Amino acid sequence: MLRKFLMAVVLVGWAVATVVTGMLLQPFVIPIASTPPAVDARQLEQHVRYLSQDLHPRNHEHHENLERAAAYIQRALEAFGADVSIQEVVVEGTRYRNVIAKFGSPTGPVRVIGAHYDSHGDTPGADDNASGVAGLLELARLLGRSPPPRAIELVAYTLEEPPHFRTEHMGSAWHARSMSAAHRDVELMLSLEMIGYFSDEPGSQRYPFPALASLYPDRGNFIALVGRLDDFGQMRKVKAAMAGATTLPVRSINAPATLRGVDFSDHLNYWNEGMPAIMVTDTAFMRNRNYHQPQDTFERLDYERMAKVVQGVYAFAQRP
């Protein structure tokens, strides 16, 4: 009897562990093979270099640099044929700007893909988050050449960093609220949050919870997709598209927001409005030790692998 009981406990434990692992990691997603167009790694570097060097620092205390960054992004998006508009973000009497570019159908459910263009304090912010903005601009170039079958809205956000982080003043909070006010059906939001730092060194990847280290690689050579448990189905779609687009490994996690880092970017504000959202990230401070440091400079990024991230996001954007 005791033996049967112990066997039952083991089987139940195994079943629970299997279900939990499946919910967290999405290990059995079948990649959807595609051949996205090439992304110019040199152009990615040029965008990152300009934002992190010429417009440094670009925080709320250097309004002129934020304005120059917004203008640079706007010009690039217009050159790619997007329908571009400006959303004013007014905080304590100062006007900032979200830059919005629309592609595809003007009606129907929309996929929002965004990245913040401000940086933390006086840091160059190459990975955080000139990399995300560069990816957004290259994505716009591809979408301009081959319009997507559905509505796509690319948004460059202002004021993601402290002191506005996790407040109603974030540019992404303004955009998410405007989508709710317009009763717009947001199918999914993707937040491009640090997509340029990779490492093949053993031990280069860390995790917020020790048990995760046994489930994921110890090398920071992959791009991560981070979402809530509620976004399980959407995660499978994004992961399948991105994993089938290039040879870059794609890892994912669906976890409660209580897990440190899960809600550390602009996607949080879409969750707050009841919209599905997923972060696309190199895992920030869990990998890049230059996070929020003066050493977060353009020459430390891997533009070839960053290009593959953009190709993966493009593959998802083109999925019907």
N, C-alpha and C positions, 0 to 999 in steps of 0.2 A: 504493500500500500504506500509506504513512504517513498519507495523508488518511483512508483507511478506519479505520485504527487510532485516529486522533484523534477521528473521529466516534463510534467505539465507546466511547471513554473519556468523551466528552461525554454520550452516552446513558446509560451506566452511572452517571455522576455525577448526572445529572438524576433517574434512577430512585431512587438512594439518597437524594437530597435530598427527593424526594417522599414516600418511605416514612418517613423521619425526621420530616419536617414533619407528616405525618399522625399519627404516633405521639405527637408532642409536643402539637400544637395541636387535634387532633380537628376539623378545619375543615369536614367534610362531614356533621356530625350534623344530622339533620332535626328541628326543634323539634316537640314534641307539643303542639298547641294545647289550652289549657284556660282556664277562667274561674274562678280561685280567689276566694274571698270577700275582701272588703276587709279590710285591716289598718289599725288605727287608729294613724296616725303620732304623734298626741298622746299616746297611751298608751305608745308606745315611748319617747318623750321623757321621760315621767313616770318610767318605770322607770329609765332611764339617769340622770336627774337625782337620783333618790333614792339610788341605789347610789353614784354618784360624788361627791355632795355630803354627804348626811346620814350616809353610812357611810364617810366618808373619814378616814384611809386604811384599806383592808381587805386587809392583808397578814398574814403569819404572826405578826408581832410585835404585832398588834392583834387578838388572838383574839376579844375581845368584838364587834368590828365584823364579823368573819367569821361569828360566831354569829348576829348580827342579820341579816346578809345571807341566811344559810341559812334562817332562820325566815321572812323576807319571801318568799323563793322558795317555800318549802313552803306557806305560806298561799295564795299565788296559785295554785299548782298544784292544791291541794285545792279551791279555789273553782271551778276549771274542770272538776271532776269526775274528775280523774285518780286512779288507784290509786297513792298516794304512799307511799314508804318512805325510810328513812334508812340509808345505809351509813356506818358509822364508819370513819374513817381515823385511825389512831393512829401518831403520829410523835414519837419521843423522849419518850414518856409523855404527850403532849398529844393530846386527842381533837378531831378535826375532822370535818366532815360532807360527804358527797356527798348530794344530794337527787335521788331517782329517781322519775319519774312514768311509769306504764304506760298505754297506750291500745291499743285493738284486741284482737285475739285473744290469749289467755293462752298459747297454744302455737304452735309452728311457728317458722320462721326470723324473726329480729328485726332491725329496723333501729334502730340506736342514733344518736340525735342529741344532741350535747352541747356545752356551753360552760362555760368556767371563770369563777368569780365573784370570785376574788381579783385584786388589782392589784399592780403592780410598786412596791415601796418605798412612798414617801409620795405617789406620783402619784395623781390622781383616777381615772385608768383609765376614762374615759368610752368611748372606742373600744375600749380594751384592758382589760377585755373586758365592760364593762357593756352594750355594744351586742349582743354575742352572747347574753348572758343575757336582755336585753329581747326579742330575737328568739325565744328559746326559750319565753319566757312567752306571747308573742302566738301562737306556733305551738300551744302547749297550749290556748289559748282556742279556736282554730279546730278543733282535733282533738276538744275536748270537745263542740263543737256538732255535729260530723260525724265520728263514729268511723271510723278507717281500716280497710281490709279485711284488714290484717295486723298483726302485733305491732310496736308502736312503743314504744321506751323513750327518754324524754327524761331527760338527766342533767346536773345543775349540779355541776361539779367544784370541789373545793377544791385549793389548793396547786399551781397550774400554774407560778407565777412563781418566780424564784430566791429562796432557794437550793435549792429543790426541783426546779426545771426539769431535765428529762432524768434524773431519778433515780427509784428505785422508790417514792419517797414521794408522787409526784404522785397526786392524787385519781383521775385517769383511769387510772393504772396499777393502782390498787386495783380499779377497776371492771372493767377489761379482764381482770385475773387472775381475778376472781370469775366472769366469763362463761366463761372457759376451764375453771375448776374445776367449774362446773355443766354443762359440755359443751353449752353453749347455742350454737346455730347462728346466728352473727352474719352476716347477709347483707351488711351494709354499715354502717360508722360514718361519720357526717358531723360534723366539728368546726366549729362556728361560731366563728371566730377573727377578731374585728374586722370588722364588717360595716357600719359607719356612716359612713366617710369617703370622700367623692367629690369630684372636681374636674374642671372642663371646661377648665382652663387648659392651653395647650400646654406640654409639658415637665414636667407634674405627675406623670407616671408614670415610675418608674425600674425597672431590672431588674438582677438579680445577675450577669448575663453579657451583655456588650455585644451579642453576636449576636442576643439575644432582642429587642432594641429594633427590629430590622428586621422582626420577625414579629408584634409586638403594638403596640397604640396608644400614643401618647406622652401621652395624656390619661387621667387616673385616673377615668374615667366608667363603669367596668364592675365587675362582681363576678367574682372569679376562683375557679376550682375547681382544686385542686392535689392530684395523686395520684402514686403510683408507676407504673412501667411495668406492673407486675403487675395494676393495677386498671383496665386499658384498657377492658374491657367495662362495668364499673360506671360509669366516667366518662361513657361515651356515654349511659347511661340517665339519670344525674343531669342532664347538660347538656341533653338533649332535653326533659326535664320542665321544668327551670327556664327555658330559653330560650323555651318556648312559653307560659309563664304570664304574662309581662309584657313591657313594652317595654325593660326594662333589659338592656343587652348582657351576655352571659355568655361569658367566655373561659376556656380550660382549658389545663392542661399536665400531661402524664404524663412524669415525669423521674426519674432516679436520685436517691436520697437524698443523694448527694454535692453536688447543686446547692444552694447556700446558701438556706436558708429553707424548703425543701420539707418538712422534718420538724419545723418549729418550733412545734408545738402538741400538743394532746392526742391527735390521731390517731396519733402516733408509737407510743403504748403499745399500740394495737390491732395495728399492724404487728408489734410485738414478740411478740404472741401469735398471729401468723399469720392475722390477720383483715383483710379489705379495709377501707380507710378513705380518706376524701377530706376535705380542708380547704376550707371555704367562707370566703373572705376578701377584704377590700379591699386586700390585699397589705401591710398593716402598714407597716413602715419604708420600703418601696419607694415609698410614696405619702404617708403621713401623717408629716410631719416633727415632729409632737408626740408621736410614739411614745416611751413611757417618760419623758415630760417633764411638768412641772407644767401645761403648756398643753393637755394632753389632757382637755378639759372638754366638758360636754354641749352647749354652744351652738355648737360647731364641727362638729357632725355633721349629716348630711342625712337626716332622718327619713322623707321621702317616698321616697327611693330605698332606704333601709333596709327600708321596708315592702314594697317589691317583692322584695327578697331573701327575706323571710319568705314571701311568696306563692309564690315559686319553690320554696322548700324544702317548703312545704305540698303543692304540686303533685306533688313527688316522693313525699312520704309517702303520698299517696293513690293512687299507682300500684299496681296489683295485682302 
